[in-house]
Amino acid sequence: MSESSMIRPAAARPIRARGRFALRCGALVRVTMLAAAIALCGGRAARAADAPPQCAWPIEVDGSGPSNLAYPDPNAAYWVTPFDPGAWSKLIVRGRFPSARLMELAAFDARGTQISGLIDLHIAPDKGGLNPFRPDSASAKPAAHNYTVTVGRKRDNSHNYLGVAKNGFAWLVYRVYTPNRAIDRKGGVPLPTLTLVAADGRAKPLAACRGQRYPEAIAQTARMLRAFGDPGAVAADYLANAASSGPAPSATAEDSLACADAPPAFHARRLGGLFRYDAVKLLASGGICPARDRIVVVRGKAPGFPDTFPGAPVWKPAPRAGAIAMRYWSL
């Protein structure tokens, strides 16, 4: 046996050993990477499962105290829920039509700009039910007044759909204007229930949020949105700052007029700001300053409207009000 033939086997052994070691290390690395990937995917799944909202309707706005901003109407109440359409494919809203002058569901983007909305008249009732805001319900037999609305980026086969922005968070706002006499702010019905639906079809019903004062509810919502790194916190931060600074309307240059000897006439102005409602038109008159022994008299002609407060339907004009020109107006 030559010297060269004696050396080859000896040299080959460590090469094979290193190869086996490399294979083991490669397998270990692959297993470790797989485990890391599984952990990462699991983390993302857990994150998606925890994505807002955690409960239904965490924020209630009635225009009093710190929520007195953006020209609130004292005869209306709003309930607000943040929604992450990137983590959930849709949000299902199930409710009952309230006994009130007006009810609406609207979707807003992360900065509070309205994307879509459905007023009561345009919401189809559940199969076999009735929409009491439609005249055809007057002659029909009594039936349930339930409805179902789908909120999401992709329309399904639902009769009632609210689209949201293609990117970022969404806000869902539920409004009830002027409940009937002797009925609570909700119009005598519970708040709508909310159910989140994942891309694989899994459903997550949401329990109602525990009641909190407006500033605490806003601050908690802002922290939750910020924890998820979403620009939805912009709107929550705006509300939180307004809450911390106390009651204040949305002041603009034209609202900050000096006290006038005679208040200027009402003029139309664009109602901007956070969570503005496209169906609301605002006429404003500034320069009115309270003073001793001074009063301001407003003279005008009321538009025709329904008087639902004592229980009349929305399509019936109030006595001596003339034909209905609008559903609701206020000073």
Backbone torsions as a table, in degrees:
resi	resn	phi	psi	omega
1	MET	NA	130.4	-177.9
2	SER	-77.5	165.8	-179.7
3	GLU	-64.7	-37.2	-178.0
4	SER	-66.9	-37.7	179.8
5	SER	-71.0	-27.9	178.2
6	MET	-73.5	-30.0	-176.2
7	ILE	-78.0	-37.4	-173.6
8	ARG	-56.3	-48.9	-179.7
9	PRO	-60.3	-40.6	-179.2
10	ALA	-63.3	-38.3	-179.8
11	ALA	-74.2	-28.8	-176.5
12	ALA	-72.1	-33.8	-175.6
13	ARG	-58.3	-51.1	-179.4
14	PRO	-64.8	-30.7	177.9
15	ILE	-63.0	-46.0	178.2
16	ARG	-64.5	-37.4	179.3
17	ALA	-63.3	-44.7	178.8
18	ARG	-63.5	-35.6	178.9
19	GLY	-63.8	-45.3	178.7
20	ARG	-63.0	-39.4	179.4
21	PHE	-64.8	-41.4	179.6
22	ALA	-64.2	-39.9	177.9
23	LEU	-62.4	-43.9	179.4
24	ARG	-61.4	-43.8	-179.4
25	CYS	-64.4	-41.7	178.9
26	GLY	-61.4	-44.6	178.3
27	ALA	-62.1	-41.2	-179.9
28	LEU	-63.4	-42.4	179.0
29	VAL	-62.9	-43.9	180.0
30	ARG	-63.0	-42.5	178.6
31	VAL	-63.0	-41.8	-179.9
32	THR	-63.9	-43.9	178.8
33	MET	-63.6	-40.0	178.1
34	LEU	-62.3	-43.8	178.8
35	ALA	-62.4	-41.1	178.5
36	ALA	-63.7	-41.1	179.1
37	ALA	-64.0	-42.1	177.9
38	ILE	-62.7	-42.6	179.2
39	ALA	-63.4	-41.4	179.5
40	LEU	-64.3	-45.8	178.3
41	CYS	-63.0	-40.8	178.0
42	GLY	-62.8	-38.2	178.2
43	GLY	-65.0	-41.2	178.5
44	ARG	-65.7	-40.0	179.0
45	ALA	-63.5	-43.0	179.3
46	ALA	-64.0	-40.3	179.4
47	ARG	-62.5	-43.5	178.8
48	ALA	-62.4	-40.6	-179.7
49	ALA	-65.2	-26.5	-179.8
50	ASP	-94.5	-1.6	-176.5
51	ALA	-62.2	146.5	-179.4
52	PRO	-59.2	148.6	3.4
53	PRO	-90.1	156.0	176.2
54	GLN	-93.1	-22.4	177.5
55	CYS	-150.7	169.2	-173.9
56	ALA	-91.3	131.8	172.9
57	TRP	57.4	63.0	-179.2
58	PRO	-71.2	-22.2	-174.7
59	ILE	-117.0	128.7	174.3
60	GLU	-119.4	131.4	-178.4
61	VAL	-122.4	121.9	178.1
62	ASP	-122.3	7.4	176.8
63	GLY	83.2	2.6	-179.8
64	SER	-103.6	158.8	176.0
65	GLY	56.0	-135.2	-177.1
66	PRO	-64.6	-17.5	179.9
67	SER	-87.4	8.9	179.0
68	ASN	-82.6	76.6	179.7
69	LEU	-146.8	159.5	177.7
70	ALA	61.2	46.0	177.0
71	TYR	51.5	60.6	-178.9
72	PRO	-70.9	153.3	175.2
73	ASP	-103.9	124.6	-177.2
74	PRO	-68.3	-10.6	178.8
75	ASN	-98.3	14.1	-179.2
76	ALA	-129.2	152.3	173.9
77	ALA	-131.3	140.1	179.4
78	TYR	-119.7	143.4	171.2
79	TRP	-124.3	137.0	-169.9
80	VAL	-128.2	138.2	177.0
81	THR	-135.6	127.5	172.0
82	PRO	-76.7	152.0	-176.3
83	PHE	-143.8	132.6	179.2
84	ASP	-103.2	93.5	-178.6
85	PRO	-73.6	-5.7	173.8
86	GLY	-80.3	-28.6	179.4
87	ALA	-94.2	-28.1	-178.2
88	TRP	-121.9	137.2	-177.1
89	SER	-72.4	-30.6	178.0
90	LYS	-162.3	165.5	176.9
91	LEU	-124.9	124.2	-178.9
92	ILE	-100.0	125.9	179.7
93	VAL	-109.4	122.9	176.9
94	ARG	-122.8	127.9	-177.3
95	GLY	-153.1	-175.6	175.7
96	ARG	-121.9	140.2	178.5
97	PHE	-62.9	130.7	-178.4
98	PRO	-81.8	164.7	171.7
99	SER	-90.5	92.7	-172.6
100	ALA	-158.5	171.6	179.2
101	ARG	-72.1	-37.6	-174.9
102	LEU	-154.8	142.8	175.4
103	MET	-139.1	142.7	-178.9
104	GLU	-150.3	146.5	168.8
105	LEU	-115.8	132.8	-178.6
106	ALA	-140.1	147.7	177.7
107	ALA	-112.2	136.3	-178.9
108	PHE	-125.4	158.0	176.1
109	ASP	-84.7	-174.6	-173.2
110	ALA	-62.3	-25.7	-177.5
111	ARG	-99.2	6.7	175.0
112	GLY	89.8	19.3	176.5
113	THR	-94.2	131.1	-176.4
114	GLN	-68.0	132.9	178.3
115	ILE	-103.5	-41.9	-178.4
116	SER	-156.5	164.0	179.7
117	GLY	-160.3	153.9	176.4
118	LEU	-135.4	116.8	172.3
119	ILE	-86.9	163.7	-173.3
120	ASP	-50.3	-43.6	-176.1
121	LEU	-60.7	-27.6	-175.6
122	HIS	-96.6	5.0	-179.3
123	ILE	-97.0	120.6	178.9
124	ALA	-74.6	135.7	177.6
125	PRO	-72.6	162.6	174.9
126	ASP	-62.1	158.6	-177.6
127	LYS	-54.8	129.4	-180.0
128	GLY	84.6	-2.1	-178.7
129	GLY	-103.4	-176.3	-179.0
130	LEU	-130.6	149.6	170.4
131	ASN	-103.0	107.6	-175.3
132	PRO	-67.4	-8.2	177.6
133	PHE	-87.0	-4.1	178.7
134	ARG	-102.4	135.8	-178.5
135	PRO	-57.0	-30.8	-176.8
136	ASP	-67.8	-10.8	179.1
137	SER	-79.2	-15.5	-176.2
138	ALA	-66.5	-38.4	-176.5
139	SER	-94.4	-1.7	-177.8
140	ALA	-86.5	160.3	176.6
141	LYS	-68.2	151.2	178.8
142	PRO	-55.3	139.5	-179.5
143	ALA	-153.1	169.5	179.2
144	ALA	-65.4	147.8	-178.6
145	HIS	-108.6	47.7	-176.1
146	ASN	-97.7	155.8	177.8
147	TYR	-145.1	162.5	177.0
148	THR	-136.6	130.1	-179.8
149	VAL	-125.5	137.0	177.1
150	THR	-105.0	132.8	178.4
151	VAL	-117.8	129.2	179.7
152	GLY	175.3	-178.5	-179.9
153	ARG	-87.6	-19.1	-177.4
154	LYS	-125.1	124.5	-177.7
155	ARG	-69.8	137.9	173.9
156	ASP	-106.3	-159.2	-177.0
157	ASN	-88.6	16.3	179.6
158	SER	-70.3	145.4	175.0
159	HIS	-68.0	-32.2	-174.2
160	ASN	-115.5	118.6	-174.6
161	TYR	-137.9	136.6	173.3
162	LEU	-117.9	116.7	177.3
163	GLY	-82.7	153.8	177.1
164	VAL	-124.5	169.9	-178.7
165	ALA	-62.9	153.2	-177.3
166	LYS	-69.7	-22.9	-178.5
167	ASN	-131.6	152.2	173.5
168	GLY	81.3	-177.4	-178.8
169	PHE	-73.2	169.5	172.8
170	ALA	-132.3	157.4	173.5
171	TRP	-122.5	133.9	175.5
172	LEU	-107.8	125.9	-178.5
173	VAL	-119.5	131.4	178.2
174	TYR	-115.0	124.0	-176.3
175	ARG	-118.6	141.4	172.4
176	VAL	-132.6	121.6	179.8
177	TYR	-105.5	131.9	171.2
178	THR	46.9	75.7	173.8
179	PRO	-60.4	156.9	178.1
180	ASN	-61.9	163.0	-178.8
181	ARG	-55.6	138.7	175.8
182	ALA	64.1	24.4	177.4
183	ILE	-120.8	147.5	-176.9
184	ASP	-67.3	176.2	-175.7
185	ARG	-63.2	-19.9	179.5
186	LYS	-83.8	-2.7	-179.1
187	GLY	79.0	25.9	175.0
188	GLY	79.1	11.8	178.1
189	VAL	-130.6	158.1	176.2
190	PRO	-68.1	161.2	171.6
191	LEU	-62.5	148.0	178.5
192	PRO	-57.4	146.7	174.9
193	THR	-86.2	151.9	-178.0
194	LEU	-123.3	136.3	176.5
195	THR	-132.4	124.1	176.1
196	LEU	-84.9	142.7	178.6
197	VAL	-125.9	124.8	179.5
198	ALA	-81.6	170.1	-178.8
199	ALA	-62.2	-29.5	-180.0
200	ASP	-87.7	6.4	177.0
201	GLY	94.0	-6.6	178.9
202	ARG	-64.0	136.3	-178.4
203	ALA	-108.3	141.4	178.8
204	LYS	-129.3	95.7	176.1
205	PRO	-66.3	142.3	-179.3
206	LEU	-104.1	132.1	173.2
207	ALA	-75.3	156.7	176.9
208	ALA	-66.6	139.9	177.3
209	CYS	-67.0	148.0	175.4
210	ARG	-71.1	146.0	-177.4
211	GLY	-62.8	131.3	176.9
212	GLN	-135.0	154.1	172.9
213	ARG	-65.2	150.8	-174.8
214	TYR	-51.9	-49.9	-178.0
215	PRO	-60.3	-41.0	-179.7
216	GLU	-67.3	-40.0	179.6
217	ALA	-63.7	-42.0	179.2
218	ILE	-64.9	-47.1	-177.9
219	ALA	-62.3	-41.8	-180.0
220	GLN	-65.5	-41.3	178.5
221	THR	-64.3	-41.2	178.8
222	ALA	-62.2	-42.7	178.8
223	ARG	-63.0	-41.2	-179.5
224	MET	-64.1	-45.0	-179.1
225	LEU	-66.8	-39.3	179.8
226	ARG	-65.7	-34.8	178.8
227	ALA	-63.0	-28.5	178.2
228	PHE	-92.2	5.2	175.9
229	GLY	61.9	34.5	-175.0
230	ASP	-108.7	144.8	178.9
231	PRO	-67.1	-4.2	173.7
232	GLY	-58.4	-20.9	179.3
233	ALA	-67.2	-19.1	178.9
234	VAL	-59.0	-49.0	179.8
235	ALA	-66.2	-42.3	179.9
236	ALA	-64.0	-39.5	178.2
237	ASP	-64.0	-38.6	177.9
238	TYR	-59.9	-46.7	179.9
239	LEU	-66.8	-37.9	179.6
240	ALA	-65.0	-42.0	178.7
241	ASN	-64.7	-39.8	177.9
242	ALA	-64.7	-38.3	180.0
243	ALA	-66.8	-39.0	-177.6
244	SER	-73.1	-24.8	-178.4
245	SER	-91.3	-1.1	176.8
246	GLY	90.7	173.0	-177.4
247	PRO	-59.8	131.5	177.5
248	ALA	-163.5	130.9	174.8
249	PRO	-72.7	170.3	177.9
250	SER	-77.5	97.0	-176.5
251	ALA	-80.7	141.6	173.6
252	THR	-133.5	174.0	-178.2
253	ALA	-59.1	-39.7	-176.9
254	GLU	-75.4	-18.2	176.9
255	ASP	-82.6	-22.2	-173.3
256	SER	-94.6	51.6	-179.3
257	LEU	-81.2	151.4	174.2
258	ALA	-67.5	157.7	-179.8
259	CYS	-58.8	125.4	-176.2
260	ALA	-97.4	147.2	174.5
261	ASP	-61.8	-40.0	175.3
262	ALA	-132.2	122.7	-178.6
263	PRO	-56.8	138.7	178.5
264	PRO	-65.9	161.2	-179.5
265	ALA	-65.9	156.6	175.0
266	PHE	-62.8	141.4	177.8
267	HIS	-138.5	149.7	-179.7
268	ALA	-72.7	140.1	174.7
269	ARG	-140.6	151.7	-179.6
270	ARG	-73.2	129.3	179.2
271	LEU	-90.2	96.2	179.8
272	GLY	-98.5	-154.0	177.0
273	GLY	88.6	-171.7	-173.0
274	LEU	-77.0	138.8	176.3
275	PHE	52.7	38.8	178.8
276	ARG	-67.7	149.4	-175.8
277	TYR	-107.0	115.4	-173.7
278	ASP	-60.8	-26.0	-177.5
279	ALA	-80.2	-9.7	-178.8
280	VAL	-91.1	128.1	175.4
281	LYS	-112.5	134.2	-173.4
282	LEU	-114.3	128.9	169.4
283	LEU	-111.7	127.1	-174.5
284	ALA	-124.0	149.5	173.4
285	SER	-136.7	119.7	-176.9
286	GLY	-101.2	-175.2	176.3
287	GLY	75.1	17.1	179.1
288	ILE	-94.2	113.3	-176.9
289	CYS	-119.8	120.8	178.6
290	PRO	-60.9	138.9	178.2
291	ALA	-151.5	156.7	179.6
292	ARG	-61.3	138.2	176.9
293	ASP	59.0	29.0	178.7
294	ARG	-131.3	132.7	176.7
295	ILE	-128.2	158.1	175.6
296	VAL	-116.4	126.9	179.4
297	VAL	-106.7	125.9	177.8
298	VAL	-106.3	121.7	178.0
299	ARG	-112.9	135.4	179.5
300	GLY	-168.4	-179.1	177.0
301	LYS	-119.1	123.5	-177.6
302	ALA	-71.2	137.0	174.9
303	PRO	-71.3	157.3	176.1
304	GLY	-63.9	135.7	-176.2
305	PHE	-150.7	159.6	174.9
306	PRO	-83.0	146.0	178.1
307	ASP	-106.7	82.6	-176.6
308	THR	-80.8	-13.9	-174.2
309	PHE	-54.4	-44.8	176.8
310	PRO	-81.6	1.9	175.7
311	GLY	114.2	2.9	179.3
312	ALA	-71.6	154.0	179.0
313	PRO	-74.0	162.8	-174.9
314	VAL	-71.7	-16.6	-178.4
315	TRP	-92.7	-0.4	-179.7
316	LYS	-100.3	121.9	-178.5
317	PRO	-64.5	148.0	174.3
318	ALA	-64.5	151.9	-180.0
319	PRO	-54.1	131.2	177.1
320	ARG	60.5	18.7	-179.3
321	ALA	-92.7	-11.6	-177.0
322	GLY	80.7	-174.1	-179.0
323	ALA	-62.4	145.9	-178.2
324	ILE	-67.8	122.0	177.7
325	ALA	-102.8	-28.5	176.9
326	MET	-155.8	157.9	-176.8
327	ARG	-72.1	-36.4	-170.8
328	TYR	-155.4	143.0	171.8
329	TRP	-149.2	157.7	-178.9
330	SER	-157.0	162.4	171.2
331	LEU	-115.6	NA	NA
